[in-house]
Amino acid sequence: MSKDNKRLKEPRVEKYRVTLADDNTHKQLGVMRFTRWTFFLTVISGVMLFLAGAFAIVAFTPLKTLLPGYPDAHTRSMTIQNALTVDSLQNVISRWEFYTENLKSVLAGGTRVGIDSVMKAYETVSGQEYSEAQLRENDSLLREKVVQAEQFAIRGSKRTLPLEGIHFFTPLQGVVSNAFVAGIHPYVDITAPANSVVMSVLEGTVVAEGWSDEYEYTVVIQHPGDLISVYRRNQKLLKKTGDRVTAGMPIALVAGSSSQTAGDHLHFELWYKGEAVDPAKYINF
């Protein structure tokens, strides 16, 4: 068989060429050669790169919140807030169940069960049901959930925290001239120039405000978690009873040297569950 016959039997590869030329001078500016297969591969690769780029933009940018059905920041915030509310309701239900059982026991002639006894029994049962490895695993899972919840920066959460875990806003930048002394001086005096702005340490509601010869203008704010802050020695109040305030919101102005006090200062009190506490332990003045 001759070489010409072999060439005729071999599959024929169709080649194409696209030329870019100047319409006036007919000067060739560029040439692109391809076959049918290379054309299809180029088109498919381009489509895949486009889809990958679109996915990356949507997945790693705020544009994903525009997709129908994707939860936005407000929806995620409400979800976590609802979970916290359910947890609080469960605690309330548990307390009512404990109260009901005690009431039944007393009415039947029995003795009242103390909360300490219940907690000790719970600790005993818990120690029997869970090994140390399981407790460590549960602790790790709980920490992971807390970290994930904090990423959304939820505001207005009503979960009760100890004083050490609360971030207080500084009411006034100054120097503590008179420190807290339990039973004798249950507050701190913060020296600052007259007309300095006094700010709320936490969010809350103004529950009292007014004037007295001894303390001049005073404003009292009730905060979540059985916390109350008191601001005295002011020459002007910026809020009235019933007003809602947020942490860092201006509420008053420090009185001037014309007042009856020794120097310009703010008289600041912090009360927790009905007892005066030292504000300097939790706030940097």
Backbone torsions as a table, in degrees:
resi	resn	phi	psi	omega
1	MET	NA	131.3	-176.1
2	SER	-75.6	162.9	179.2
3	LYS	-63.7	-33.9	-179.4
4	ASP	-64.7	-39.3	179.9
5	ASN	-67.1	-38.1	178.1
6	LYS	-62.8	-40.8	179.8
7	ARG	-64.0	-34.4	-179.9
8	LEU	-69.7	-32.2	-178.4
9	LYS	-81.6	-22.1	179.7
10	GLU	-66.6	144.9	179.3
11	PRO	-62.5	137.6	-176.8
12	ARG	-89.2	128.2	179.8
13	VAL	-96.6	118.7	179.6
14	GLU	-85.2	124.5	-179.5
15	LYS	-112.9	146.2	-178.8
16	TYR	-126.5	157.8	-179.5
17	ARG	-143.6	134.6	175.6
18	VAL	-116.1	122.7	-176.7
19	THR	-114.2	135.1	176.3
20	LEU	-106.6	118.4	-175.4
21	ALA	-136.2	155.6	176.2
22	ASP	-73.8	128.4	-175.7
23	ASP	-68.4	-26.2	-178.1
24	ASN	-87.6	-48.3	-175.3
25	THR	-96.7	-9.5	-176.7
26	HIS	59.3	23.8	177.5
27	LYS	-76.8	131.7	-178.1
28	GLN	-75.4	123.0	-178.1
29	LEU	-100.4	-27.0	179.2
30	GLY	-172.1	154.7	-178.7
31	VAL	-136.8	135.6	175.8
32	MET	-127.4	119.9	-179.2
33	ARG	-108.2	141.6	-179.8
34	PHE	-161.4	162.4	174.0
35	THR	-108.0	178.6	-179.4
36	ARG	-64.3	-39.3	-178.4
37	TRP	-70.3	-43.2	178.9
38	THR	-64.5	-32.7	177.7
39	PHE	-64.5	-46.2	179.2
40	PHE	-63.1	-42.0	178.9
41	LEU	-63.2	-39.0	178.7
42	THR	-65.4	-43.6	179.6
43	VAL	-64.0	-45.2	-179.8
44	ILE	-63.0	-42.3	178.7
45	SER	-62.7	-40.7	178.5
46	GLY	-63.4	-42.2	178.8
47	VAL	-63.9	-41.7	179.9
48	MET	-65.2	-40.8	177.5
49	LEU	-64.5	-39.0	177.9
50	PHE	-63.5	-45.3	179.6
51	LEU	-64.1	-40.2	179.1
52	ALA	-64.7	-41.3	177.6
53	GLY	-64.8	-42.0	178.5
54	ALA	-63.9	-40.5	178.4
55	PHE	-63.4	-42.7	-179.7
56	ALA	-63.3	-41.2	-179.6
57	ILE	-64.8	-42.1	-178.2
58	VAL	-72.9	-37.6	-174.1
59	ALA	-76.0	-33.1	-172.7
60	PHE	-113.0	14.4	176.7
61	THR	-131.3	164.8	178.8
62	PRO	-63.0	-5.5	-180.0
63	LEU	-63.2	-20.6	-178.4
64	LYS	-64.7	-24.4	179.1
65	THR	-69.4	-14.2	178.9
66	LEU	-83.5	-11.2	-179.8
67	LEU	-71.1	138.3	178.1
68	PRO	-61.2	130.6	178.7
69	GLY	89.7	-10.9	179.2
70	TYR	-81.9	130.3	-177.9
71	PRO	-71.2	132.9	176.3
72	ASP	-85.8	-177.1	-177.1
73	ALA	-61.9	-37.1	-179.0
74	HIS	-66.2	-40.8	179.6
75	THR	-64.4	-43.1	178.2
76	ARG	-64.1	-39.0	178.5
77	SER	-62.1	-44.0	179.5
78	MET	-65.4	-34.6	179.2
79	THR	-63.1	-46.2	-179.8
80	ILE	-68.1	-39.8	178.7
81	GLN	-62.0	-40.4	177.7
82	ASN	-64.4	-37.9	177.9
83	ALA	-64.1	-40.9	177.8
84	LEU	-65.3	-38.6	179.0
85	THR	-64.6	-41.8	177.9
86	VAL	-61.4	-41.4	179.0
87	ASP	-62.4	-41.9	178.4
88	SER	-64.9	-40.1	178.4
89	LEU	-64.4	-37.0	177.9
90	GLN	-63.5	-39.2	177.4
91	ASN	-64.5	-40.8	178.7
92	VAL	-63.4	-43.2	179.1
93	ILE	-61.8	-40.9	180.0
94	SER	-62.8	-41.2	178.8
95	ARG	-64.2	-41.0	178.9
96	TRP	-66.6	-37.2	177.4
97	GLU	-64.5	-41.2	177.7
98	PHE	-62.6	-42.7	178.7
99	TYR	-63.9	-41.8	-179.3
100	THR	-64.1	-42.6	179.6
101	GLU	-64.6	-40.6	177.4
102	ASN	-63.2	-42.1	-179.9
103	LEU	-62.9	-42.8	178.1
104	LYS	-61.8	-41.7	-178.8
105	SER	-64.6	-41.8	-179.5
106	VAL	-67.5	-42.3	180.0
107	LEU	-66.0	-28.4	179.4
108	ALA	-85.0	2.9	178.9
109	GLY	91.8	6.0	178.8
110	GLY	-86.0	-169.3	179.7
111	THR	-104.7	156.0	179.6
112	ARG	-76.5	136.5	179.1
113	VAL	-88.0	125.9	179.6
114	GLY	-78.5	151.7	-179.8
115	ILE	-65.3	-30.3	178.6
116	ASP	-64.2	-39.2	179.0
117	SER	-64.3	-40.5	178.9
118	VAL	-63.4	-43.4	-179.0
119	MET	-65.1	-40.6	178.9
120	LYS	-64.9	-40.5	177.7
121	ALA	-63.8	-39.3	179.5
122	TYR	-65.1	-41.4	179.7
123	GLU	-65.1	-37.9	179.2
124	THR	-64.1	-46.3	179.2
125	VAL	-64.7	-40.9	-179.5
126	SER	-63.3	-40.5	179.8
127	GLY	-65.2	-29.0	179.1
128	GLN	-80.3	-33.3	-174.3
129	GLU	-83.2	-29.5	-173.4
130	TYR	-120.2	134.1	175.9
131	SER	-82.3	171.1	-179.7
132	GLU	-63.7	-38.0	179.1
133	ALA	-64.4	-41.0	179.0
134	GLN	-66.2	-38.9	178.2
135	LEU	-63.6	-40.9	178.0
136	ARG	-64.2	-39.3	179.3
137	GLU	-65.4	-43.2	178.2
138	ASN	-63.6	-37.9	177.8
139	ASP	-64.0	-40.9	179.0
140	SER	-64.5	-41.6	178.7
141	LEU	-64.0	-40.7	179.1
142	LEU	-64.3	-42.8	178.6
143	ARG	-62.0	-39.8	179.3
144	GLU	-63.3	-40.5	178.6
145	LYS	-64.6	-39.9	179.7
146	VAL	-64.7	-42.5	179.1
147	VAL	-62.9	-42.5	178.7
148	GLN	-64.2	-39.2	179.1
149	ALA	-66.5	-36.4	-178.4
150	GLU	-69.9	-20.2	179.5
151	GLN	-65.8	-23.0	-179.5
152	PHE	-87.4	-8.3	176.7
153	ALA	54.7	54.7	-177.9
154	ILE	-65.7	134.8	175.0
155	ARG	-109.5	150.9	176.0
156	GLY	80.0	16.9	178.2
157	SER	-66.8	137.7	-176.9
158	LYS	-99.7	9.0	179.6
159	ARG	-65.4	131.5	-177.4
160	THR	-77.7	131.0	179.2
161	LEU	-122.5	152.4	172.7
162	PRO	-65.9	162.5	-177.2
163	LEU	-58.2	-35.3	-179.1
164	GLU	-65.5	-21.8	-178.6
165	GLY	-96.5	3.5	-178.6
166	ILE	-99.1	133.7	177.5
167	HIS	-93.2	105.8	-179.9
168	PHE	-87.8	140.8	172.7
169	PHE	-84.2	138.1	-179.9
170	THR	-67.2	121.6	-177.0
171	PRO	-69.9	-28.8	-176.0
172	LEU	-162.5	129.3	176.5
173	GLN	-80.2	114.4	-179.0
174	GLY	-170.0	-160.2	-178.6
175	VAL	-117.9	135.2	177.8
176	VAL	-76.1	107.8	-178.7
177	SER	-85.5	-33.7	177.0
178	ASN	-128.7	119.0	-175.6
179	ALA	-81.5	169.5	179.4
180	PHE	-74.9	132.6	174.1
181	VAL	-133.7	115.4	-175.7
182	ALA	-58.6	129.7	176.7
183	GLY	80.8	-19.7	-178.8
184	ILE	-112.6	-50.0	-178.5
185	HIS	-135.1	73.4	-172.5
186	PRO	-78.1	46.5	178.3
187	TYR	-166.1	175.6	176.5
188	VAL	-122.6	147.2	173.9
189	ASP	-105.7	125.7	-177.8
190	ILE	-113.4	114.0	179.5
191	THR	-77.3	137.9	179.4
192	ALA	-163.5	156.1	179.9
193	PRO	-62.2	153.5	177.1
194	ALA	-59.3	149.8	-179.1
195	ASN	70.9	8.3	173.5
196	SER	-64.4	143.1	-176.6
197	VAL	-80.2	128.7	175.7
198	VAL	-98.1	133.6	-174.9
199	MET	-122.3	152.7	179.8
200	SER	-71.3	139.3	-178.2
201	VAL	-78.9	-24.1	179.9
202	LEU	-149.1	171.5	172.7
203	GLU	-71.8	152.4	-180.0
204	GLY	171.3	-161.0	-177.7
205	THR	-130.4	135.0	176.4
206	VAL	-71.3	119.9	-177.8
207	VAL	-106.3	-13.1	178.7
208	ALA	-161.2	146.8	175.3
209	GLU	-162.0	148.0	179.9
210	GLY	167.5	-171.3	-174.7
211	TRP	-120.6	143.0	171.2
212	SER	-145.2	153.3	-179.9
213	ASP	-64.3	-30.2	-176.5
214	GLU	-80.5	-42.5	-174.1
215	TYR	-113.3	0.2	-176.7
216	GLU	59.4	-143.7	-178.0
217	TYR	-75.9	132.4	-178.5
218	THR	-129.9	142.5	174.9
219	VAL	-132.6	135.3	-178.7
220	VAL	-120.4	132.7	-176.8
221	ILE	-123.8	130.7	174.9
222	GLN	-93.9	125.8	-179.8
223	HIS	-111.6	161.7	175.0
224	PRO	-62.4	153.8	177.2
225	GLY	81.6	29.6	177.9
226	ASP	60.0	38.5	178.7
227	LEU	-111.1	138.7	176.4
228	ILE	-134.4	133.3	174.7
229	SER	-117.2	140.2	-176.7
230	VAL	-124.6	131.8	-177.9
231	TYR	-124.0	113.7	-178.2
232	ARG	-118.6	173.6	-179.6
233	ARG	66.1	47.8	177.0
234	ASN	-109.5	151.1	177.3
235	GLN	-98.2	-13.4	178.8
236	LYS	-156.0	138.6	176.5
237	LEU	-105.1	139.5	-179.5
238	LEU	-103.5	-5.2	179.8
239	LYS	-132.2	157.0	178.7
240	LYS	-125.2	169.0	-177.0
241	THR	-57.5	133.1	-179.9
242	GLY	98.0	-13.6	-179.1
243	ASP	-72.8	140.7	173.1
244	ARG	-88.9	137.4	-179.8
245	VAL	-128.0	158.3	175.8
246	THR	-117.0	166.0	180.0
247	ALA	-62.1	128.1	179.5
248	GLY	89.0	0.1	-179.7
249	MET	-77.7	133.3	177.4
250	PRO	-62.5	134.6	-178.4
251	ILE	-127.6	-19.1	-176.9
252	ALA	-164.1	173.5	176.3
253	LEU	-124.7	137.6	-178.0
254	VAL	-66.1	141.2	-179.3
255	ALA	-69.6	154.4	-178.9
256	GLY	-86.2	-178.7	-176.9
257	SER	-71.2	-11.1	178.1
258	SER	-74.6	-7.3	179.9
259	SER	-73.5	174.0	-178.1
260	GLN	-82.3	-0.8	-178.4
261	THR	-84.5	164.7	178.3
262	ALA	-87.7	89.9	-179.8
263	GLY	89.1	164.0	179.9
264	ASP	-80.6	123.3	178.8
265	HIS	-161.7	163.7	176.0
266	LEU	-107.2	130.5	174.2
267	HIS	-92.8	112.2	-172.7
268	PHE	-121.0	129.9	177.9
269	GLU	-122.5	147.1	176.7
270	LEU	-133.3	122.2	-177.3
271	TRP	-117.9	134.4	179.6
272	TYR	-128.6	115.7	-179.2
273	LYS	54.0	43.2	174.9
274	GLY	83.5	3.6	-179.9
275	GLU	-123.7	140.7	177.8
276	ALA	-73.8	134.6	178.5
277	VAL	-122.7	160.7	-178.6
278	ASP	-78.6	111.1	-178.8
279	PRO	-63.5	-28.1	-176.8
280	ALA	-65.4	-17.4	178.2
281	LYS	-75.6	-20.2	-173.1
282	TYR	-123.6	-10.8	-176.7
283	ILE	-128.9	134.9	174.8
284	ASN	-92.5	110.7	-178.9
285	PHE	-87.8	NA	NA
